Structure formats: C-alpha cells, structure tokens
C-alpha cells in the first residue's frame, strides 16, 4: 500500500532564544535562518524546505512576537499573526531549561484566539540541558496548558537541535499533521530565500556576535552590488560583494567599526567564510557602515528596506 504524499507549512513560535531558528536549520539540514542569542534576530519570514519521499514540509521561520517599540516592531508582529493564520501546524518551542512562564502562556493564548487554528505541537527544546526528573516536570507543565488555555496538543516532544536528539521524530510528527497534497517546490530546493538575502543575513549574524544589547534592533544589512570579478581564470573565480551595514546613530557606527576598524574586520572575516561556504566560491567582501537616523520608525525607509 502506498502512503499518500503530504505537503504543507509549519512554523515554530516561542520566546526569544527558545531554539526556533536552530531547530529550523536542523530540520532542513542546512543553515537557512541565522541563530543568535539576541531577541528579535529574525526579521522576515524564511522558508526552509524538508524534502522526503512521502512529503514536503515547508518550515517557516518567523520573527518572534514581542512588545513593539517601533514601526518595524509593529510590522514584524503583523507578519507573525499573518503567518500563523496560513500554516497547517505550529510548533511551540518551550525550552526545557526554563520554566513555562507568562510569556509562553501569552503566546499560546494568542494562537488559541486565531479564527482558523492550526494543529499544535509542543516542543520541549534544549532537552540536552536538563536531567530526566526536570524534563518530567516540564512535560507536565506543558500538558497543563491544555486545560488552562483551552487548546489541544497533537503531541509533546522533547528535542535537542544541538545534539540532533529526536529532530527526526519532530519532522515525522509535523508531516503527519499536513494535508495530502502535491510537491510545492523542486525537490533539490532547500529554501525559497534569495541568495542575496541569505548573504545579507550572514553578515548581520556576524555583526551581532558579542555586541551590546542596543545594537541588534538597529542593525540592517543591504547588498549594494554583487558579481563575479571579470577577467579571472575559470578555475579561480572570485565573487565581489559590496554591502552596507545600516545603523541609526553615530554611536552605533562606532560600535560596529570598533577601535581602528578592528571590529569591522572581524565581522568581514567571519561573514566571508560563511558566505564562501554558502556560494561555493571564494569571496571578496567590502563592508561599509552607514547611519540612517531612526530607520526603524520611518515608513519610507522601512518600505525601501523591504519591510
């Protein structure tokens, strides 16, 4: 008996740093979403594609729901609600290393209010960080949310994307909840995100490493120009990338550049290695830092930057 082919969309939600992007990358088998310990790192909807003989699961990595302080924040929240209403399954990431708290309850409560509620799977992420007893307590707390918030978990799964523990089981459970349907993307495709956007995100990820809390929200990266360098031998190509790192204030520009440009060089080196691995070609990366005052609050700037 042949099983019916299934296809559809799933997304992960959770508080900042709950392991959403790391789990997305583990499921897809390649890095499509940047992972950072900074809240609100994910800025737009990224689709990662899990291809299997019996199914095609499209994992949508969304920005985290948060209390917006800027117009950008409001637009990102709108994007989250829009995505929730369109997916077939929502995986709620509840890190085993932290107690289920008001933030988690608020998130699940918001999903419970959706006019069309997707199937819900609870994921006890970061299972590698706790012992058996702590995990048992955590799973009971997750189960208690059913009665408290009037929801029903299709399943509750402990998972660690870092140690690859039960990632396959998560994929199986999500696929089970998808509708029967045809393949939606070519089977060799892992994301529908343009290469240029992925490159900009890798630069932003490198820039976010080890910076102060005020910077992550204010930092944006745009690719100004990109192309293979002319006149190079065929067996020795070089990809030239010229990118701008956009911040909101002069003080932030100083942070990104660092003492005598040291920080900017570190960012360039880290990003270049990641980009070369992504495109399979040696890369020359030229970075500049621009100040665009309060771009997160300016509708014109947000539209220009694609938000």
Residue frames as qw, qx, qy, qz and C-alpha x, y, z in Angstrom:
[[0.000, 0.886, 0.463, 0.000, 0.00, 0.00, 0.00],
 [0.420, 0.338, -0.031, 0.842, 1.44, 3.38, -0.99],
 [0.198, -0.623, -0.471, 0.593, 1.11, 6.18, 1.52],
 [0.249, 0.891, 0.339, 0.172, -0.45, 9.42, 0.39],
 [0.492, 0.224, -0.090, 0.837, 2.02, 12.24, -0.34],
 [0.251, -0.853, -0.406, 0.210, 1.62, 15.16, 2.06],
 [0.434, 0.283, 0.003, 0.855, 2.71, 18.76, 1.74],
 [0.261, -0.878, -0.348, -0.199, 2.18, 21.90, 3.75],
 [0.208, 0.656, -0.282, 0.668, 3.55, 24.55, 6.06],
 [0.677, -0.566, -0.407, 0.236, 4.69, 24.56, 9.69],
 [0.188, 0.734, -0.259, 0.599, 6.16, 27.33, 11.81],
 [0.606, -0.260, -0.576, 0.483, 7.83, 27.49, 15.20],
 [0.180, -0.821, -0.013, -0.542, 6.93, 30.02, 17.86],
 [0.745, -0.377, -0.382, 0.396, 8.44, 30.69, 21.23],
 [0.271, -0.935, 0.010, 0.230, 10.00, 33.34, 23.39],
 [0.342, 0.832, -0.435, 0.028, 13.33, 34.87, 22.25],
 [0.084, 0.553, -0.815, 0.154, 16.15, 32.32, 22.28],
 [0.808, -0.102, 0.415, -0.406, 13.78, 29.32, 22.59],
 [0.458, -0.229, 0.809, 0.289, 15.65, 27.49, 19.82],
 [0.651, 0.599, 0.315, -0.345, 13.33, 28.23, 16.86],
 [0.449, 0.778, -0.371, -0.235, 15.96, 29.09, 14.23],
 [0.153, -0.485, 0.861, 0.009, 18.35, 26.34, 15.39],
 [0.594, 0.168, 0.760, -0.202, 15.56, 23.76, 15.08],
 [0.622, 0.710, 0.059, -0.326, 14.58, 25.11, 11.64],
 [0.248, 0.725, -0.622, -0.164, 18.18, 24.70, 10.45],
 [0.342, -0.264, 0.896, -0.097, 18.44, 21.19, 11.95],
 [0.682, 0.376, 0.560, -0.284, 15.25, 20.04, 10.21],
 [0.590, 0.768, -0.095, -0.231, 16.23, 21.47, 6.82],
 [0.918, -0.044, 0.172, 0.356, 19.78, 20.11, 7.19],
 [0.514, 0.315, 0.058, 0.795, 21.46, 23.39, 6.26],
 [0.183, -0.451, -0.351, 0.800, 21.69, 26.88, 7.66],
 [0.126, 0.588, 0.526, 0.602, 18.85, 28.99, 6.32],
 [0.321, -0.883, -0.219, -0.262, 17.99, 31.02, 9.42],
 [0.307, 0.506, -0.509, 0.625, 20.52, 32.99, 11.43],
 [0.689, -0.557, -0.459, 0.067, 20.63, 32.00, 15.07],
 [0.224, 0.475, -0.356, 0.773, 21.63, 34.48, 17.74],
 [0.325, -0.378, -0.730, 0.467, 21.14, 34.86, 21.48],
 [0.068, 0.118, 0.095, -0.986, 19.74, 38.36, 20.80],
 [0.378, 0.519, 0.692, -0.331, 15.94, 38.70, 20.83],
 [0.493, 0.787, 0.200, -0.311, 14.18, 39.59, 17.56],
 [0.333, -0.424, 0.624, 0.566, 17.08, 38.44, 15.40],
 [0.322, 0.333, 0.796, 0.390, 14.79, 37.02, 12.71],
 [0.094, 0.363, 0.028, -0.926, 13.44, 39.93, 10.70],
 [0.577, 0.266, -0.291, -0.716, 11.39, 38.34, 7.95],
 [0.902, 0.017, 0.331, -0.277, 9.70, 35.10, 7.02],
 [0.119, 0.532, -0.797, -0.259, 12.18, 32.47, 5.81],
 [0.931, 0.061, 0.062, -0.355, 11.01, 29.21, 4.31],
 [0.120, -0.476, 0.866, 0.095, 13.13, 26.10, 4.72],
 [0.816, 0.172, -0.260, -0.487, 12.12, 23.02, 2.75],
 [0.454, -0.315, 0.825, -0.117, 12.31, 19.48, 4.15],
 [0.662, 0.315, -0.467, -0.494, 12.12, 17.01, 1.23],
 [0.469, -0.198, 0.840, -0.190, 11.13, 13.40, 1.98],
 [0.030, -0.046, -0.895, -0.442, 9.92, 10.51, -0.21],
 [0.084, -0.539, -0.838, 0.022, 6.48, 10.75, 1.45],
 [0.111, -0.897, -0.392, 0.169, 6.17, 14.50, 1.99],
 [0.400, 0.411, -0.043, 0.818, 7.38, 18.03, 1.54],
 [0.398, -0.758, -0.425, 0.295, 7.37, 20.05, 4.74],
 [0.303, 0.630, -0.008, 0.715, 7.92, 23.80, 4.42],
 [0.516, -0.543, -0.436, 0.498, 9.19, 25.23, 7.69],
 [0.123, 0.825, 0.143, 0.533, 8.52, 28.94, 8.08],
 [0.528, -0.266, -0.388, 0.707, 10.90, 30.77, 10.43],
 [0.034, -0.859, -0.331, -0.390, 9.15, 33.93, 11.63],
 [0.087, 0.498, -0.393, 0.768, 10.22, 36.89, 13.75],
 [0.275, -0.286, -0.815, 0.422, 9.38, 36.47, 17.45],
 [0.233, -0.790, -0.426, -0.374, 6.22, 38.07, 18.79],
 [0.459, -0.155, -0.395, 0.781, 7.23, 40.94, 21.08],
 [0.042, -0.852, -0.390, 0.347, 6.03, 44.21, 22.57],
 [0.571, 0.515, 0.224, 0.599, 6.78, 46.62, 19.71],
 [0.308, -0.682, -0.135, 0.649, 8.62, 49.86, 20.39],
 [0.027, -0.415, 0.413, 0.810, 8.96, 50.93, 16.75],
 [0.688, 0.422, -0.085, -0.585, 7.06, 50.84, 13.48],
 [0.418, 0.380, -0.814, -0.138, 9.37, 47.99, 12.38],
 [0.124, -0.061, 0.901, -0.411, 8.33, 46.06, 15.52],
 [0.586, 0.315, 0.363, -0.653, 4.64, 46.57, 14.70],
 [0.647, 0.477, -0.394, -0.446, 5.15, 45.37, 11.12],
 [0.236, 0.303, -0.921, 0.062, 7.08, 42.29, 12.28],
 [0.342, 0.093, 0.771, -0.529, 4.26, 41.39, 14.70],
 [0.665, 0.415, 0.037, -0.620, 1.70, 41.75, 11.88],
 [0.486, 0.455, -0.706, -0.241, 3.85, 39.36, 9.84],
 [0.050, -0.155, 0.940, -0.301, 3.78, 36.80, 12.67],
 [0.523, 0.267, 0.550, -0.594, -0.02, 36.83, 13.02],
 [0.630, 0.508, -0.273, -0.521, -0.40, 36.62, 9.24],
 [0.329, 0.376, -0.863, -0.070, 1.88, 33.56, 9.10],
 [0.256, -0.017, 0.857, -0.447, 0.08, 31.82, 11.99],
 [0.626, 0.369, 0.307, -0.615, -3.19, 32.12, 10.13],
 [0.633, 0.551, -0.378, -0.390, -1.73, 30.48, 7.00],
 [0.141, 0.415, -0.899, 0.030, 0.28, 27.48, 8.25],
 [0.751, -0.167, -0.556, -0.315, -1.03, 23.95, 8.84],
 [0.795, -0.388, -0.389, 0.256, 0.93, 23.28, 12.04],
 [0.040, -0.856, 0.304, -0.416, 2.50, 25.44, 14.74],
 [0.779, -0.099, -0.488, 0.380, 5.34, 24.02, 16.83],
 [0.314, -0.902, 0.060, -0.290, 5.51, 25.85, 20.17],
 [0.644, 0.294, -0.516, 0.483, 9.11, 25.88, 21.47],
 [0.579, -0.762, 0.041, -0.287, 9.21, 25.69, 25.27],
 [0.415, 0.550, -0.659, 0.302, 12.86, 25.33, 26.39],
 [0.810, -0.343, -0.472, 0.051, 13.30, 22.58, 28.98],
 [0.532, 0.037, -0.384, 0.754, 15.96, 24.69, 30.69],
 [0.126, -0.144, 0.177, -0.965, 13.36, 27.34, 31.62],
 [0.223, 0.351, 0.805, -0.424, 10.02, 27.16, 33.40],
 [0.068, 0.563, 0.648, 0.508, 6.81, 27.60, 31.41],
 [0.168, -0.339, -0.354, 0.855, 6.00, 31.23, 32.21],
 [0.295, 0.695, 0.374, -0.538, 3.59, 34.09, 31.47],
 [0.155, 0.570, -0.477, -0.651, 5.37, 34.83, 28.17],
 [0.008, -0.028, 0.958, 0.286, 4.72, 31.28, 26.95],
 [0.184, 0.508, 0.788, -0.296, 1.10, 31.39, 28.13],
 [0.242, 0.675, 0.034, -0.696, 0.57, 34.70, 26.33],
 [0.124, 0.375, -0.718, -0.573, 1.91, 33.23, 23.07],
 [0.007, 0.177, 0.978, 0.115, -0.19, 30.07, 23.22],
 [0.179, 0.594, 0.583, -0.525, -3.21, 32.17, 24.28],
 [0.240, 0.577, -0.238, -0.743, -2.79, 34.35, 21.17],
 [0.137, 0.138, -0.882, -0.429, -2.72, 31.23, 18.98],
 [0.094, 0.355, 0.900, -0.234, -5.86, 29.95, 20.74],
 [0.254, 0.622, 0.291, -0.681, -7.69, 33.14, 19.62],
 [0.016, 0.249, -0.639, -0.728, -6.99, 32.55, 15.90],
 [0.702, 0.239, 0.065, -0.668, -10.16, 32.22, 13.82],
 [0.921, 0.253, -0.277, -0.103, -8.59, 29.27, 11.99],
 [0.491, -0.703, 0.511, -0.066, -6.37, 27.43, 14.45],
 [0.582, 0.458, -0.666, -0.085, -3.60, 25.22, 13.04],
 [0.905, -0.255, -0.329, 0.088, -2.68, 21.89, 14.67],
 [0.191, -0.864, 0.378, -0.274, -0.41, 22.45, 17.69],
 [0.886, 0.014, -0.371, 0.277, 2.72, 20.52, 18.65],
 [0.413, -0.887, 0.199, -0.056, 4.61, 21.29, 21.88],
 [0.782, 0.389, -0.334, 0.355, 8.39, 21.07, 21.61],
 [0.626, -0.761, 0.084, 0.146, 10.44, 20.84, 24.80],
 [0.614, 0.696, -0.245, 0.280, 13.57, 22.28, 23.18],
 [0.083, 0.693, -0.586, 0.410, 17.12, 22.19, 24.61],
 [0.920, -0.313, -0.108, -0.209, 16.44, 18.74, 26.10],
 [0.772, 0.241, -0.399, 0.433, 20.22, 18.19, 26.31],
 [0.081, 0.546, -0.365, 0.750, 20.45, 20.79, 29.10],
 [0.582, -0.406, 0.317, -0.629, 18.28, 19.01, 31.70],
 [0.077, -0.165, 0.973, -0.139, 18.04, 15.68, 33.53],
 [0.231, -0.288, -0.879, -0.302, 15.19, 13.20, 33.42],
 [0.167, -0.547, -0.692, 0.439, 13.39, 14.50, 36.52],
 [0.031, 0.468, 0.018, -0.883, 13.40, 18.13, 35.40],
 [0.181, 0.041, -0.675, -0.714, 12.16, 17.05, 31.95],
 [0.187, -0.415, -0.890, -0.021, 9.26, 15.09, 33.50],
 [0.065, -0.605, -0.446, 0.657, 8.17, 18.21, 35.46],
 [0.056, 0.354, -0.311, -0.880, 8.50, 20.34, 32.33],
 [0.170, -0.141, -0.829, -0.514, 6.32, 18.00, 30.26],
 [0.144, -0.562, -0.777, 0.242, 3.61, 18.07, 32.96],
 [0.021, -0.564, -0.152, 0.811, 3.67, 21.91, 32.91],
 [0.120, 0.163, -0.578, -0.791, 3.27, 21.84, 29.12],
 [0.170, -0.333, -0.904, -0.207, 0.38, 19.40, 29.36],
 [0.091, -0.562, -0.603, 0.558, -1.34, 21.63, 31.94],
 [0.060, 0.287, -0.187, -0.938, -1.60, 24.41, 29.33],
 [0.122, -0.260, -0.829, -0.479, -4.27, 22.38, 27.50],
 [0.234, -0.656, -0.708, 0.115, -6.88, 22.85, 30.20],
 [0.249, -0.557, -0.204, 0.765, -5.70, 26.31, 31.22],
 [0.059, 0.411, -0.291, -0.862, -5.84, 27.80, 27.71],
 [0.708, 0.428, 0.376, -0.418, -8.42, 25.57, 26.04],
 [0.426, 0.618, -0.563, -0.346, -6.07, 24.05, 23.48],
 [0.964, -0.065, 0.251, -0.055, -5.11, 20.52, 22.46],
 [0.097, -0.658, 0.681, 0.306, -1.54, 19.38, 21.76],
 [0.866, 0.317, -0.293, -0.251, -1.32, 16.89, 18.88],
 [0.893, -0.065, -0.306, 0.325, 1.91, 15.72, 20.57],
 [0.313, -0.915, 0.252, -0.036, 4.53, 16.85, 23.11],
 [0.912, 0.256, -0.129, 0.293, 8.14, 16.09, 22.10],
 [0.480, -0.762, 0.252, 0.355, 11.43, 16.67, 23.94],
 [0.768, 0.557, 0.097, 0.300, 14.04, 17.68, 21.34],
 [0.393, -0.725, 0.229, 0.517, 17.58, 19.00, 21.09],
 [0.642, 0.767, -0.024, -0.002, 18.63, 20.55, 17.78],
 [0.052, -0.830, 0.556, -0.016, 22.20, 20.87, 19.09],
 [0.380, -0.335, 0.862, -0.003, 22.67, 17.13, 19.74],
 [0.448, 0.141, -0.643, -0.604, 20.22, 16.15, 16.97],
 [0.076, 0.102, 0.941, -0.314, 18.12, 14.25, 19.52],
 [0.283, 0.534, 0.757, -0.247, 14.58, 13.49, 18.25],
 [0.162, 0.461, -0.227, -0.843, 14.79, 16.03, 15.37],
 [0.168, 0.008, -0.857, -0.486, 13.67, 13.24, 13.02],
 [0.056, -0.458, -0.860, 0.217, 10.70, 12.50, 15.29],
 [0.116, 0.574, 0.212, -0.782, 9.67, 16.18, 15.18],
 [0.212, 0.279, -0.571, -0.742, 9.72, 16.01, 11.35],
 [0.138, -0.200, -0.955, -0.170, 7.59, 12.80, 11.44],
 [0.000, 0.550, 0.690, -0.470, 5.01, 14.38, 13.76],
 [0.158, 0.527, -0.043, -0.834, 4.77, 17.59, 11.74],
 [0.181, 0.139, -0.759, -0.610, 4.39, 15.64, 8.47],
 [0.030, -0.333, -0.938, 0.093, 1.56, 13.54, 10.00],
 [0.080, 0.648, 0.497, -0.572, -0.42, 16.74, 10.55],
 [0.071, 0.355, -0.388, -0.848, -0.05, 18.06, 6.98],
 [0.739, 0.405, 0.247, -0.478, -2.84, 17.70, 4.43],
 [0.712, 0.164, 0.581, 0.359, -2.46, 15.37, 1.45],
 [0.311, 0.906, 0.013, -0.287, -1.12, 17.40, -1.45],
 [0.817, 0.494, -0.033, 0.296, 1.46, 17.68, -4.24],
 [0.643, -0.207, -0.030, 0.737, 5.10, 18.71, -4.02],
 [0.068, 0.953, 0.245, -0.167, 5.17, 22.52, -3.84],
 [0.004, -0.874, 0.421, 0.242, 8.87, 23.15, -4.60],
 [0.725, 0.458, -0.514, -0.003, 11.52, 21.32, -6.70],
 [0.898, -0.412, -0.153, 0.033, 12.97, 18.51, -4.58],
 [0.717, 0.109, -0.204, 0.657, 16.54, 19.84, -4.67],
 [0.007, -0.674, 0.030, -0.738, 15.47, 23.22, -3.25],
 [0.486, -0.255, -0.672, 0.497, 16.13, 23.89, 0.45],
 [0.065, -0.584, -0.376, 0.717, 14.81, 27.44, 0.75],
 [0.374, 0.738, 0.457, 0.325, 12.94, 30.00, -1.32],
 [0.247, -0.893, -0.013, 0.375, 15.02, 32.81, 0.12],
 [0.594, 0.776, -0.135, 0.160, 17.15, 34.67, -2.48],
 [0.807, 0.018, -0.220, 0.547, 20.92, 34.13, -2.15],
 [0.189, 0.551, -0.110, 0.805, 21.42, 37.89, -1.80],
 [0.568, -0.648, -0.008, -0.507, 19.12, 37.98, 1.25],
 [0.933, -0.292, -0.156, 0.144, 20.90, 34.99, 2.81],
 [0.624, 0.279, -0.191, 0.705, 24.25, 36.74, 2.32],
 [0.134, -0.640, 0.086, -0.751, 22.95, 39.92, 3.97],
 [0.785, -0.543, -0.073, -0.288, 21.68, 37.82, 6.90],
 [0.890, -0.069, -0.212, 0.399, 25.05, 36.07, 7.34],
 [0.326, 0.450, -0.193, 0.809, 26.74, 39.48, 7.54],
 [0.445, -0.625, 0.023, -0.641, 24.17, 40.62, 10.12],
 [0.913, -0.360, -0.194, -0.003, 24.70, 37.44, 12.15],
 [0.723, 0.132, -0.244, 0.633, 28.47, 38.02, 12.22],
 [0.059, 0.531, -0.116, 0.838, 27.90, 41.63, 13.28],
 [0.643, -0.587, -0.114, -0.478, 25.55, 40.63, 16.12],
 [0.843, -0.122, -0.433, 0.296, 28.12, 38.35, 17.75],
 [0.598, -0.283, -0.337, 0.670, 29.18, 39.84, 21.08],
 [0.082, 0.413, 0.070, 0.904, 27.70, 43.33, 20.63],
 [0.104, 0.084, 0.564, -0.815, 25.77, 45.37, 23.18],
 [0.242, 0.461, 0.829, -0.203, 22.01, 44.97, 23.59],
 [0.268, 0.689, 0.159, -0.654, 21.07, 48.28, 21.96],
 [0.040, 0.461, -0.601, -0.652, 22.55, 47.38, 18.59],
 [0.289, 0.127, 0.927, 0.202, 20.70, 44.27, 17.29],
 [0.319, 0.703, 0.596, -0.220, 17.40, 46.05, 16.65],
 [0.133, 0.867, -0.068, -0.476, 19.10, 48.97, 14.94],
 [0.229, -0.460, 0.710, 0.482, 21.28, 46.97, 12.57],
 [0.780, 0.515, 0.271, -0.231, 20.29, 46.24, 8.98],
 [0.397, -0.362, 0.632, 0.558, 22.42, 44.95, 6.10],
 [0.674, 0.655, 0.144, -0.308, 21.87, 45.65, 2.40],
 [0.684, -0.028, 0.501, 0.529, 23.78, 44.24, -0.57],
 [0.176, 0.764, -0.073, -0.616, 24.73, 47.18, -2.81],
 [0.573, 0.610, -0.449, -0.314, 26.46, 45.23, -5.56],
 [0.702, -0.275, 0.657, -0.013, 27.41, 41.62, -6.21],
 [0.796, 0.566, -0.107, -0.189, 29.01, 39.81, -9.14],
 [0.901, -0.088, 0.188, 0.382, 31.85, 37.57, -10.30],
 [0.182, -0.774, 0.281, 0.538, 35.04, 39.53, -10.92],
 [0.738, 0.665, -0.030, -0.109, 35.77, 39.95, -14.61],
 [0.415, 0.745, -0.514, 0.090, 38.98, 38.62, -16.16],
 [0.523, -0.476, 0.678, -0.200, 39.53, 35.80, -13.64],
 [0.234, 0.215, -0.909, -0.269, 40.52, 32.33, -14.90],
 [0.697, -0.232, -0.409, -0.541, 37.54, 29.94, -14.98],
 [0.756, -0.198, -0.597, 0.182, 39.04, 27.66, -12.34],
 [0.392, -0.187, -0.452, 0.779, 39.74, 30.60, -9.98],
 [0.109, -0.717, -0.420, -0.546, 36.51, 32.62, -9.71],
 [0.232, -0.154, -0.499, 0.821, 36.09, 35.39, -7.16],
 [0.116, -0.746, -0.605, -0.253, 32.74, 36.81, -6.07],
 [0.163, 0.174, -0.214, 0.947, 32.83, 40.54, -5.25],
 [0.288, -0.711, -0.638, -0.068, 30.25, 41.66, -2.68],
 [0.113, 0.258, -0.201, 0.938, 29.78, 45.27, -1.62],
 [0.402, -0.599, -0.689, -0.063, 27.47, 45.61, 1.38],
 [0.078, -0.530, 0.206, -0.819, 26.27, 48.37, 3.71],
 [0.385, -0.381, -0.763, 0.352, 25.62, 47.89, 7.40],
 [0.142, -0.605, -0.192, -0.760, 22.95, 50.40, 8.38],
 [0.354, -0.358, -0.669, 0.547, 22.59, 51.72, 11.94],
 [0.078, -0.857, -0.477, -0.178, 20.52, 54.54, 13.46],
 [0.273, -0.959, 0.054, 0.051, 23.10, 56.63, 15.35],
 [0.386, 0.760, -0.480, 0.209, 26.75, 57.68, 15.11],
 [0.439, -0.550, 0.648, -0.292, 27.49, 55.99, 18.46],
 [0.906, 0.078, 0.392, -0.140, 26.30, 52.68, 16.95],
 [0.691, 0.686, -0.215, 0.073, 28.50, 53.21, 13.91],
 [0.025, -0.734, 0.623, -0.268, 31.45, 53.42, 16.31],
 [0.727, -0.256, 0.586, -0.251, 30.45, 50.13, 17.95],
 [0.907, 0.375, 0.182, -0.061, 30.23, 48.32, 14.60],
 [0.537, 0.748, -0.337, 0.195, 33.57, 49.68, 13.33],
 [0.863, -0.415, -0.110, 0.267, 35.41, 49.21, 16.63],
 [0.360, -0.807, 0.265, 0.386, 38.82, 50.56, 17.66],
 [0.043, -0.572, 0.616, 0.541, 40.77, 51.34, 14.47],
 [0.666, 0.308, -0.395, -0.553, 38.33, 49.28, 12.42],
 [0.049, -0.290, 0.948, -0.120, 39.15, 46.07, 14.27],
 [0.522, 0.222, 0.680, -0.464, 35.54, 45.01, 14.88],
 [0.642, 0.584, -0.062, -0.492, 34.56, 45.62, 11.25],
 [0.315, 0.520, -0.776, -0.171, 37.49, 43.46, 10.06],
 [0.247, -0.086, 0.924, -0.279, 36.41, 40.63, 12.41],
 [0.623, 0.417, 0.414, -0.516, 32.84, 40.81, 11.10],
 [0.539, 0.633, -0.377, -0.407, 34.13, 40.78, 7.50],
 [0.120, 0.399, -0.909, -0.025, 36.32, 37.72, 8.10],
 [0.376, 0.095, 0.845, -0.369, 33.60, 35.72, 9.91],
 [0.627, 0.529, 0.248, -0.515, 30.96, 36.59, 7.30],
 [0.394, 0.613, -0.567, -0.385, 33.27, 35.91, 4.34],
 [0.070, -0.220, 0.972, -0.029, 33.91, 32.31, 5.47],
 [0.454, 0.330, 0.720, -0.408, 30.18, 31.63, 5.88],
 [0.543, 0.653, -0.015, -0.528, 29.30, 33.25, 2.53],
 [0.233, 0.519, -0.766, -0.297, 32.02, 31.31, 0.68],
 [0.218, 0.005, 0.965, -0.143, 30.61, 28.07, 2.14],
 [0.503, 0.509, 0.485, -0.503, 27.11, 29.10, 1.00],
 [0.555, 0.720, -0.109, -0.403, 28.01, 30.06, -2.59],
 [0.921, 0.029, 0.309, 0.235, 30.89, 27.61, -3.11],
 [0.561, 0.660, 0.020, 0.499, 33.21, 30.35, -4.41],
 [0.485, -0.215, -0.267, 0.804, 35.98, 32.45, -2.82],
 [0.028, -0.892, -0.431, -0.134, 34.59, 35.84, -1.81],
 [0.316, 0.132, -0.168, 0.924, 35.90, 39.40, -1.62],
 [0.235, -0.768, -0.596, -0.005, 33.66, 41.25, 0.84],
 [0.219, 0.251, -0.119, 0.935, 33.75, 45.05, 1.15],
 [0.290, -0.682, -0.660, 0.127, 31.75, 46.42, 4.09],
 [0.103, 0.333, -0.122, 0.929, 30.81, 50.00, 4.88],
 [0.172, -0.506, -0.734, 0.420, 28.75, 51.38, 7.76],
 [0.032, -0.426, -0.287, -0.857, 26.02, 53.98, 7.14],
 [0.041, 0.300, 0.639, -0.707, 23.89, 55.94, 9.60],
 [0.217, -0.415, -0.553, -0.689, 20.20, 56.28, 8.62],
 [0.151, -0.159, 0.506, -0.834, 18.59, 58.15, 11.51],
 [0.506, 0.115, 0.589, -0.620, 15.71, 56.25, 13.20],
 [0.320, 0.165, -0.725, -0.587, 15.13, 54.00, 10.17],
 [0.094, -0.215, -0.965, 0.120, 13.01, 51.61, 12.26],
 [0.130, 0.573, 0.561, -0.583, 10.41, 54.35, 12.80],
 [0.188, 0.501, -0.258, -0.805, 10.44, 55.83, 9.30],
 [0.772, 0.369, 0.459, -0.242, 7.77, 54.35, 6.94],
 [0.551, 0.773, -0.253, -0.190, 9.69, 55.50, 3.85],
 [0.012, 0.613, -0.789, 0.035, 12.95, 53.84, 4.97],
 [0.587, -0.061, 0.770, -0.243, 11.12, 50.64, 6.02],
 [0.771, 0.547, 0.210, -0.251, 9.43, 50.38, 2.61],
 [0.410, 0.775, -0.471, -0.097, 12.76, 50.94, 0.89],
 [0.114, -0.479, 0.857, -0.152, 14.39, 48.21, 3.03],
 [0.462, -0.002, -0.822, -0.333, 11.60, 45.77, 2.21],
 [0.050, -0.204, -0.842, 0.497, 9.52, 45.82, 5.43]]
